[in-house]
Amino acid sequence: MPAGSDVTYQVSVYLLPAAVRAAEDVRRRTGMTNSVIAYDALDAMRDRLSELVTARRSGPDRPDSLFPGRRESVRAVAAREGRRQLWSMRATDAELHVIDRLCRQTSAKSRSELISCALEAHLLTPRRRGRPV
């Protein structure tokens, strides 16, 4: 293992207030770090990451319409769900490499966008019985 491989860097992520509360609850219940919570979300959502990033940008679907959904304004989302809050985690160089590769693969504009899409989907989507977060 090369020297300095244990060095970590802060990664800032903007999450909906409900996701921040859910992550804090997971951390309290399990003792997991924010990083592990984020990596679990990225692993769980890995097959849907591109879809989640695209959905965040395009807005809600318009069933039975010829027209695509429009992205809601930041104000409209904040009024309904609350303003996204700063949440942070720590990542090593190797972990950042994986996150950056996922950003490229999904066309996420930033690490924050990628991680928040995964966390919000993972933590805020109702689970089937027997599948607690």
Secondary structure, DSSP 8 states (H G I E B T S, - for coil): --TTTT-EEEEEEEE-HHHHHHHHHHHHHH---HHHHHHHHHHHTGGGHHHHHHHHHH-S--TT-SS------HHHHHHHH---EEEEEEEEHHHHHHHHHHHHHHT-SSHHHHHHHHHHHHHHS---TT---
